Amino acid sequence: MKATYLIAGALAALMLPATAQAHRQWMLPSSTTLSGDDSWVTVDAAISNDVFYFEHFPMATDGIAVTEPDGSTGTIENAAKGRYRSTFDVHLTKPGTYRIANVSTGVMGSYMLNGKQERLPRGTTKDKLASVIPAGATDVQTAEMSNRNEIFVTLGAPTTTIFKPTGTGIEMVPVTHPNDLVSGEAATFQFLLDGKPAADLKVTVIPGGIRYRDALGQMDLTADKDGKVVVTWPEPGMYWVNASIGGGREGGPGGPGGMGGPGAGALGAAPTPPARPAGPPQRRAAYVSTLEVLAP
């Protein structure tokens, strides 16, 4: 009988939608709303198939930045890296809303040299671009990529100082405060792409606990002309929010509908492109957040 259950479980896993199998990057805070004037938040950070379950890779914490309610820069403390997850603490000593974010930007692309296509080195940035393209290179094609993974925690009353956009990549500008979410109520968020409303942006929302239910519970939303989406939370809990664009070349593998599209998360490698690109690389950008929804 046990073998029968194991076989049935394996078959069910194979039948899950592709989005359920994609690697997802996330940060999970121990709490998002706290009281008093001196509190701590512990954050788990990982990359996994199932949201908020540790079974793949720990997430690097080197690039995580803390923005305090007054706009000053905070720090993470007690960072540790385990086999499947990383953890760190944030000490909250000022009233208001904090942003805890892991943001990265770079340049991807290719060029032709001596009749052979070469790709830009991994980790190339705009300021290093000229130095990595050799003399004599032709057919240079580049595109920017940016990833943002952020969470928000509030000590005392919520504030909005930290929500000023930077104008780079996909950013969320809350209409409804992200630490004031209640199940059964609608919340509105505006998404920007490079500082402008991200009209028609595809946004994926997945409630946590997917290992313990039959249905994924995924909500697929589309931003309006102003980049706004409205989410009505079906129940209390932690929710993973993701939006992304690009992921390949126009007309080639990894383009619209390929890896890196909605639901794929901030991670997720695109398929290897053909030897000669079908077109210039697309602008790539991804956004991830974890939001806590409370009971009424």
C-alpha positions in Angstrom: 0.0 0.0 0.0 2.9 2.4 0.8 4.4 1.8 -2.6 1.1 2.6 -4.2 1.0 6.0 -2.5 4.6 6.8 -3.4 3.9 6.0 -7.1 0.7 8.0 -7.0 2.5 10.9 -5.5 5.2 10.8 -8.1 2.7 10.8 -10.9 0.8 13.8 -9.3 4.1 15.7 -9.1 4.7 15.1 -12.8 1.3 16.4 -13.6 1.7 19.7 -11.7 1.8 22.9 -13.9 5.2 24.1 -15.0 4.9 27.1 -12.7 4.8 24.8 -9.7 8.1 23.3 -10.7 10.0 26.5 -11.3 12.6 27.7 -8.8 11.3 30.6 -6.8 13.4 33.0 -4.8 11.9 34.4 -1.6 12.4 36.0 1.8 10.1 35.0 4.7 9.9 37.3 7.7 8.9 36.0 11.2 6.5 38.9 11.4 5.6 42.0 9.4 3.8 44.1 12.0 5.3 44.6 15.4 4.7 46.9 18.4 6.9 48.6 21.0 10.1 50.6 20.4 12.7 47.8 20.2 11.9 44.6 18.3 13.6 42.0 16.1 12.6 40.3 12.9 14.2 37.0 11.7 14.1 36.4 8.0 14.5 33.1 6.2 15.8 33.4 2.6 15.9 30.6 0.0 15.4 29.4 -3.5 13.0 26.5 -3.8 10.3 24.8 -5.9 7.6 25.1 -3.3 7.0 28.6 -1.9 8.4 29.0 1.7 9.7 25.5 1.9 13.4 24.8 2.2 14.5 22.1 -0.3 16.8 23.6 -2.9 19.4 26.3 -2.3 20.0 29.0 0.4 19.8 32.6 -0.9 22.9 34.7 -0.7 22.6 37.5 1.9 25.6 39.6 0.8 23.5 42.0 -1.2 20.6 42.5 1.2 20.0 46.1 2.2 17.8 47.6 4.9 16.1 50.9 4.5 14.8 52.4 7.7 11.6 54.4 8.0 13.5 57.8 7.8 15.4 56.7 4.7 18.7 55.9 6.4 20.5 52.6 5.8 20.2 49.8 8.3 22.0 46.5 8.6 21.3 42.8 8.8 22.7 40.9 11.8 23.4 37.3 12.7 23.5 36.2 9.1 24.0 32.4 8.6 24.0 30.1 5.6 22.7 26.6 5.9 22.3 23.7 3.4 18.8 24.8 2.2 18.3 28.3 3.6 19.9 31.4 4.9 18.7 33.4 7.9 19.4 36.8 9.3 17.9 39.3 11.8 16.9 42.9 11.5 16.8 45.0 14.6 13.9 47.5 14.6 14.6 50.6 16.7 12.7 53.3 14.9 8.9 53.5 14.5 7.6 53.1 10.9 8.0 50.8 7.9 11.3 49.2 6.9 12.3 47.8 3.5 14.5 44.7 3.4 15.6 44.2 -0.2 18.0 42.3 -2.4 18.4 44.3 -5.7 20.7 43.5 -8.6 21.3 45.0 -12.0 23.5 44.0 -14.9 23.9 43.8 -18.6 23.5 40.7 -20.8 24.3 40.4 -24.5 26.6 39.1 -27.2 29.0 40.1 -30.0 30.7 38.6 -33.1 34.5 38.2 -33.1 36.4 36.4 -35.9 33.2 34.9 -37.2 32.2 33.5 -33.8 29.5 34.6 -31.5 30.7 35.4 -28.0 28.5 36.2 -24.9 29.2 38.9 -22.3 30.7 37.5 -19.1 28.3 36.8 -16.3 28.1 39.7 -13.9 28.8 42.4 -16.4 27.6 45.8 -15.3 27.0 49.1 -17.3 30.2 50.6 -16.0 32.2 47.6 -17.0 30.6 47.1 -20.4 33.2 48.9 -22.5 36.1 46.9 -20.9 34.6 43.5 -21.7 34.0 44.0 -25.4 37.2 43.4 -27.3 38.5 45.6 -30.2 37.2 44.3 -33.5 33.9 43.1 -32.1 30.9 43.6 -34.3 27.1 43.0 -34.1 27.2 44.0 -30.4 23.7 43.5 -28.8 23.0 44.2 -25.2 20.1 44.6 -22.8 19.7 45.5 -19.2 18.5 43.1 -16.5 17.4 43.9 -13.0 16.0 41.8 -10.2 14.3 43.1 -7.0 13.3 40.9 -4.1 11.9 42.8 -1.1 9.8 42.6 2.0 8.3 45.2 4.3 8.0 45.2 8.1 6.5 47.9 10.3 7.1 48.8 13.9 4.2 50.7 15.3 2.2 52.8 12.8 2.8 52.2 9.1 4.7 54.9 7.2 5.3 55.5 3.4 8.7 57.3 3.2 10.5 54.2 1.8 8.2 53.8 -1.2 9.8 56.4 -3.4 10.7 54.6 -6.6 14.3 54.5 -7.9 13.3 54.3 -11.6 15.1 51.1 -12.3 13.5 47.7 -13.0 10.1 46.6 -11.8 9.0 48.3 -8.6 5.9 48.2 -6.5 4.4 51.5 -5.3 1.6 50.6 -2.8 -1.8 52.2 -2.9 -2.7 49.9 -0.1 0.1 49.7 2.5 1.7 46.2 2.3 1.6 45.9 6.1 -2.1 46.6 6.2 -3.6 43.6 4.4 -6.7 41.8 5.6 -8.3 38.7 4.2 -11.6 39.3 2.3 -10.6 42.8 1.5 -9.2 44.2 -1.8 -5.7 45.7 -1.9 -4.3 47.9 -4.7 -0.7 48.0 -5.8 0.9 50.0 -8.7 3.8 48.5 -10.6 6.4 50.6 -12.4 8.9 49.6 -15.0 11.9 51.9 -15.1 9.9 54.6 -13.4 6.8 54.4 -15.7 3.5 52.6 -15.2 3.9 48.9 -16.2 0.7 48.6 -18.2 -0.4 45.0 -18.9 2.3 43.6 -16.6 1.5 40.0 -15.6 1.5 39.5 -11.8 1.4 36.2 -10.0 0.2 35.7 -6.5 0.6 32.4 -4.7 -0.4 31.6 -1.1 2.1 29.7 1.1 1.5 26.2 2.2 1.2 24.7 -1.3 2.9 21.4 -0.1 -0.2 20.7 2.0 -3.0 21.3 -0.4 -4.1 19.8 -3.7 -4.6 23.1 -5.6 -1.8 25.6 -6.1 -4.2 28.5 -5.5 -2.3 30.8 -7.9 -3.9 34.1 -8.9 -2.9 35.4 -12.3 -3.5 39.2 -12.6 -2.8 41.8 -15.3 -2.0 45.4 -14.5 -4.2 48.1 -16.0 -3.0 51.0 -18.1 -1.7 52.7 -14.9 0.2 49.6 -13.8 -2.3 48.9 -11.0 -3.6 45.5 -9.9 -6.2 44.7 -7.3 -5.9 41.6 -5.2 -8.7 40.3 -3.0 -7.1 37.9 -0.4 -9.0 34.7 0.0 -7.6 33.8 3.5 -5.0 34.9 6.0 -1.4 33.9 5.6 1.8 34.6 3.7 1.6 35.3 0.0 4.4 35.2 -2.7 4.1 38.0 -5.3 6.0 37.9 -8.6 6.1 39.9 -11.8 8.7 39.6 -14.6 9.3 40.6 -18.2 11.7 39.3 -20.8 13.6 36.1 -20.3 15.0 35.6 -23.9 15.2 37.0 -27.3 12.4 38.2 -29.6 11.2 35.2 -31.5 13.7 32.8 -29.8 13.7 30.4 -26.8 12.9 32.0 -23.5 10.8 34.8 -25.0 7.1 35.3 -24.2 5.8 32.2 -22.6 9.2 30.7 -22.0 11.2 30.3 -18.8 11.5 33.5 -16.9 7.9 34.5 -17.7 5.1 35.0 -15.2 5.3 32.5 -12.4 8.9 31.5 -13.1 10.2 33.8 -10.3 13.3 35.9 -10.1 15.5 32.9 -10.7 14.9 30.4 -13.5 17.5 30.1 -16.3 16.3 30.6 -19.8 16.9 27.8 -22.3 20.2 28.1 -24.2 19.7 30.4 -27.2 20.6 29.3 -30.8 24.2 30.0 -32.1 22.9 33.0 -34.0 20.3 35.0 -32.0 16.9 35.4 -33.6 16.9 39.0 -32.4 18.3 41.4 -29.9 18.1 40.4 -26.2 15.0 41.5 -24.4 15.0 43.9 -21.4 14.7 41.6 -18.4 13.3 42.5 -15.1 11.8 40.6 -12.2 10.1 41.5 -8.9 9.4 39.3 -5.9 7.8 40.1 -2.6 6.3 38.3 0.4 3.2 39.8 1.9 1.4 38.9 5.1 -2.4 39.0 5.2 -4.1 39.1 8.5 -7.5 37.8 9.6 -10.3 40.5 9.9 
